[in-house]
């Protein structure tokens, strides 16, 4: 089973960072190109989900995180592949300039605006199942 850490990052104003996917060099997950997601990636051996989120966000966006904790875990199957997602809460400074190493765009949005964007299916399931007042 693939294990993925997805960072649900908030800034001082309570906005959430979302990122638009691009197809990776191998063409995997092509059906997700152009969809929005909570940035993150595959957990490496020996990493906690929090460590994975921290590493992935530095690699993908050059964004340092703080106050990391797992919010919710869920299993999801896509293209017959089972994936275990850990959605990790984190804080970051929205003024930090971001590098787009794995995405085509990023936005800071209010939680009540998330429904305006087309998300990857697992992220969409998280959005619908999470109590955003927390």
C-alpha positions in Angstrom: 0.0 0.0 0.0 1.2 3.5 -0.9 1.4 5.8 2.1 0.9 9.5 1.5 1.2 12.6 3.7 -0.9 15.6 2.5 -0.3 18.9 4.3 -3.3 21.0 5.3 -1.3 24.2 5.8 -2.9 27.3 7.4 -1.5 30.8 7.6 -2.0 33.4 10.3 -5.3 34.5 8.6 -6.7 31.0 8.7 -6.4 30.5 4.9 -5.4 27.1 3.5 -2.7 26.4 0.9 -3.7 24.5 -2.1 -1.6 23.5 -5.1 -2.5 22.5 -8.7 -0.9 19.3 -9.9 1.2 18.7 -12.9 1.9 15.3 -14.4 5.2 13.8 -13.1 8.0 12.9 -15.5 6.9 9.3 -15.7 3.3 10.2 -16.6 1.8 8.5 -13.6 -1.5 9.8 -12.2 -2.1 11.7 -15.5 -5.8 11.7 -14.7 -5.0 14.1 -11.8 -3.2 16.7 -14.0 -4.6 20.2 -13.4 -6.6 19.2 -10.3 -6.0 20.9 -6.9 -4.6 19.1 -3.9 -3.2 19.6 -0.5 0.6 19.3 -1.3 2.6 16.4 0.0 3.8 13.0 -1.2 4.9 9.5 -0.5 6.2 8.6 2.9 9.7 7.1 3.0 10.7 4.2 5.3 11.2 5.3 8.9 9.4 8.7 8.4 6.5 9.8 10.4 3.7 11.4 8.5 4.7 14.8 10.0 8.3 14.3 8.9 7.1 13.3 5.4 5.0 16.5 5.1 7.8 18.6 6.3 10.3 17.1 3.8 7.8 17.1 0.8 6.9 20.7 1.3 10.5 21.8 1.4 11.2 19.8 -1.8 8.1 20.8 -3.7 7.5 24.4 -2.6 10.5 25.5 -0.4 8.1 26.1 2.4 9.1 25.5 6.0 6.3 24.2 8.3 5.7 24.3 12.0 3.1 22.9 14.5 2.6 19.7 12.5 0.1 17.0 13.7 -2.0 14.4 12.0 -5.6 15.6 11.5 -7.2 12.6 9.8 -6.2 9.3 8.1 -8.2 7.5 5.4 -7.7 4.8 2.8 -8.5 5.5 -0.8 -8.3 3.4 -3.9 -7.5 4.9 -7.3 -6.8 3.0 -10.5 -6.9 -0.2 -8.4 -4.1 1.1 -6.2 -4.8 1.3 -2.4 -3.4 4.5 -0.9 -3.3 5.4 2.8 -3.6 9.1 3.3 -2.6 11.0 6.4 -3.8 14.6 6.3 -1.3 16.6 8.4 -2.2 20.0 9.9 0.6 22.6 9.7 1.3 26.3 9.9 3.3 28.4 7.5 3.9 32.0 6.6 1.9 33.0 3.5 4.5 35.7 2.7 7.2 33.0 2.1 8.0 33.0 -1.7 7.1 29.5 -3.1 9.0 27.4 -5.6 6.9 25.4 -8.0 8.9 22.2 -8.3 5.9 19.9 -8.5 2.9 22.1 -9.2 1.8 24.7 -11.7 0.1 27.0 -9.3 -0.6 27.6 -5.6 -3.3 29.6 -3.8 -4.1 30.6 -0.2 -7.9 30.3 0.2 -10.4 30.4 3.0 -11.8 27.0 3.9 -15.3 28.1 2.8 -13.9 28.7 -0.7 -12.5 25.2 -1.2 -15.7 24.0 -3.0 -14.9 26.4 -5.8 -11.9 24.3 -7.0 -11.7 20.9 -8.7 -9.7 18.7 -6.3 -8.2 15.2 -6.6 -10.7 12.6 -5.4 -9.0 11.8 -2.1 -8.6 15.5 -1.2 -12.2 16.1 -2.1 -13.3 13.3 0.2 -11.2 14.9 3.0 -12.7 18.3 2.4 -16.2 16.9 2.7 -15.5 14.8 5.7 -13.4 17.3 7.8 -14.9 19.8 10.3 -13.2 23.0 9.2 -14.2 24.8 12.4 -11.4 22.9 14.2 
